[in-house]
Amino acid sequence: MMSMRLWNAFASRRTGNMSRNRTPGLGKSGWSVIRARMSSRDLFCAILSIKSWALENPYTAARFVDYIPPMSLSLRLRRLAANRSIVQTLCTSVEAEKSDDGADLPWKRPYLTKESDPLNHSTSDLSFLYQIPSTEYKALLSHGLPRSYRTEVENFGQAGLLIRRPAMKIIKKLQDTKNEVHRFLINGPDGCGKSLTLAHVMHFGFKAGWLIVHLPSALQLVHSSKPVRHSYHNPTQYDQPDESVTWLKTFRTMNSHLLNDMTTCSKYTWGKKDVTHVGDPLGSVIDQGIQKPVHATDAVGVLLKEVALQDNRPILFAVDDFNGFFGLCSVRDPDGNKIAVENLRVRGHFLRALKAMKCGSAVMALSRSGMLNEKKLGFSPGALLRKEGLAAITPHVNVRVDGYNEDEIISMINYYASKNWLTGGYTKEKLEEIAFLTQKNPIALRKLCDPY
């Protein structure tokens, strides 16, 4: 096995000189050190792996042309290959290592399910990945998922999502009790896939025709560096015009196919001239906030109020980093003073809508990433939400997300291998080593496998 990461480490013993426009090579003395530490069998396996890797990744191999060993090493390999008995013994040894008893090659095992519609997912699809259509990914999930996952989707050219038990638990409950209001709290250790679990549930709601009210990150809202202004309604509270406009645009993109059928239930006055009458399309409230940012925060409040009062269409209230609403705030007023988190009006709008919701369910995920005091807190709901946060979502159902199980990590290694993030054969021992190094943590596995 010779992945790009291993090849870089192998070629990092640089003892040669650096030219002006070329990548530094090892130099003859560097290769001498390596040759002295390698047996004939190890040398044969290394060159065989490098050749295999270069054939599978010609474009990437061309970038590392300066790492090709000098002629002396090639001559040694030729002399080694001249003895057919040695070559036959070495090849047999290499093949035996690749096919140990009980050590299946992972990419020969299926890792994708044929069912791409989350409405049809069942327990038989657990530990398999499914592909999200590009149009649905762009409309629904490209705005608020973790940056590492968005980068992965860009590199692979497709969005693959692992079907895991926590998401299926929530989806099953939503299917069985569609007309009841439920609150789910997704929690667990850092980097274990809480945001992607939320994304799977959102995709289900999107396909089921639910209205999606998604806040990508409450922590980003309370740590925003964008300017704020005093509210006209209450001078002690603050509007966030830029953040509000961004959220309104995202909401319209996610729910554009549903907004034409939804109308307002009350009359609203915007300043001295603009008025939204009873029965006007709900999209007019969004347009008012986008076209006039001074009214954007009010438009968010009106929109959430109208959505929460809807009783003819289920609502999926999805908030990531939900604990950000109950922690420290780093937003500053025009005078440069820090603002208390309870004085942000957008936060108040979301919490009131959460309590007033009549039809649908709320799914909230916790996260310590981006918190100012994350090192001092555990990842339990009580530590992150405190009494105020727990009271705001009572009653609720805790849904814990942990690291991958054995089937899930093998599926992910299959997936990465199919995208050339991993190359070469994997024995059972090597898979166990990867699981040990990453502790079956999704983020750690992605970082270990990422060649870039």
Rosetta blueprint (number, residue, H / E / L):
1 M L
2 M L
3 S L
4 M H
5 R H
6 L H
7 W H
8 N H
9 A H
10 F H
11 A L
12 S L
13 R L
14 R L
15 T L
16 G L
17 N L
18 M L
19 S L
20 R L
21 N L
22 R L
23 T L
24 P L
25 G L
26 L L
27 G H
28 K H
29 S H
30 G H
31 W H
32 S H
33 V H
34 I H
35 R H
36 A H
37 R H
38 M L
39 S L
40 S H
41 R H
42 D H
43 L H
44 F H
45 C H
46 A H
47 I H
48 L H
49 S H
50 I H
51 K H
52 S H
53 W H
54 A H
55 L H
56 E H
57 N L
58 P H
59 Y H
60 T H
61 A H
62 A H
63 R H
64 F L
65 V H
66 D H
67 Y H
68 I L
69 P L
70 P L
71 M H
72 S H
73 L H
74 S H
75 L H
76 R H
77 L H
78 R H
79 R H
80 L H
81 A H
82 A H
83 N L
84 R H
85 S H
86 I H
87 V H
88 Q H
89 T H
90 L H
91 C H
92 T H
93 S H
94 V H
95 E H
96 A H
97 E H
98 K H
99 S L
100 D L
101 D L
102 G L
103 A L
104 D L
105 L L
106 P H
107 W H
108 K H
109 R L
110 P L
111 Y L
112 L E
113 T L
114 K L
115 E L
116 S L
117 D L
118 P H
119 L H
120 N H
121 H L
122 S L
123 T H
124 S H
125 D H
126 L L
127 S L
128 F L
129 L E
130 Y E
131 Q E
132 I E
133 P L
134 S H
135 T H
136 E H
137 Y H
138 K H
139 A H
140 L H
141 L H
142 S L
143 H L
144 G L
145 L L
146 P L
147 R H
148 S H
149 Y H
150 R H
151 T H
152 E H
153 V H
154 E H
155 N H
156 F H
157 G L
158 Q L
159 A E
160 G E
161 L E
162 L E
163 I L
164 R L
165 R H
166 P H
167 A H
168 M H
169 K H
170 I H
171 I H
172 K H
173 K H
174 L H
175 Q H
176 D H
177 T L
178 K L
179 N L
180 E L
181 V L
182 H E
183 R E
184 F E
185 L E
186 I E
187 N E
188 G L
189 P L
190 D L
191 G L
192 C L
193 G L
194 K H
195 S H
196 L H
197 T H
198 L H
199 A H
200 H H
201 V H
202 M H
203 H H
204 F H
205 G H
206 F H
207 K H
208 A L
209 G L
210 W L
211 L E
212 I E
213 V E
214 H E
215 L E
216 P L
217 S L
218 A H
219 L H
220 Q H
221 L H
222 V H
223 H L
224 S L
225 S L
226 K L
227 P L
228 V L
229 R E
230 H E
231 S L
232 Y L
233 H L
234 N L
235 P L
236 T L
237 Q L
238 Y E
239 D E
240 Q L
241 P H
242 D H
243 E H
244 S H
245 V H
246 T H
247 W H
248 L H
249 K H
250 T H
251 F H
252 R H
253 T H
254 M H
255 N H
256 S H
257 H H
258 L H
259 L H
260 N L
261 D L
262 M L
263 T E
264 T L
265 C L
266 S L
267 K L
268 Y E
269 T E
270 W E
271 G L
272 K L
273 K L
274 D E
275 V E
276 T E
277 H L
278 V L
279 G L
280 D L
281 P E
282 L H
283 G H
284 S H
285 V H
286 I H
287 D H
288 Q H
289 G H
290 I H
291 Q H
292 K L
293 P H
294 V H
295 H H
296 A H
297 T H
298 D H
299 A H
300 V H
301 G H
302 V H
303 L H
304 L H
305 K H
306 E H
307 V H
308 A H
309 L H
310 Q L
311 D L
312 N L
313 R L
314 P L
315 I E
316 L E
317 F E
318 A E
319 V E
320 D L
321 D L
322 F H
323 N H
324 G H
325 F H
326 F H
327 G L
328 L L
329 C L
330 S L
331 V L
332 R E
333 D L
334 P L
335 D L
336 G L
337 N L
338 K E
339 I L
340 A L
341 V H
342 E H
343 N H
344 L E
345 R H
346 V H
347 R H
348 G H
349 H H
350 F H
351 L H
352 R H
353 A H
354 L H
355 K H
356 A H
357 M L
358 K L
359 C L
360 G E
361 S E
362 A E
363 V E
364 M E
365 A E
366 L L
367 S L
368 R L
369 S L
370 G L
371 M L
372 L L
373 N L
374 E H
375 K H
376 K H
377 L L
378 G L
379 F L
380 S L
381 P H
382 G H
383 A H
384 L H
385 L H
386 R H
387 K H
388 E H
389 G H
390 L H
391 A H
392 A H
393 I L
394 T L
395 P L
396 H L
397 V E
398 N E
399 V E
400 R E
401 V L
402 D L
403 G L
404 Y L
405 N L
406 E H
407 D H
408 E H
409 I H
410 I H
411 S H
412 M H
413 I H
414 N H
415 Y H
416 Y H
417 A H
418 S H
419 K L
420 N L
421 W L
422 L L
423 T L
424 G L
425 G L
426 Y L
427 T L
428 K H
429 E H
430 K H
431 L H
432 E H
433 E H
434 I H
435 A H
436 F H
437 L H
438 T H
439 Q L
440 K L
441 N L
442 P H
443 I H
444 A H
445 L H
446 R H
447 K H
448 L H
449 C H
450 D L
451 P L
452 Y L
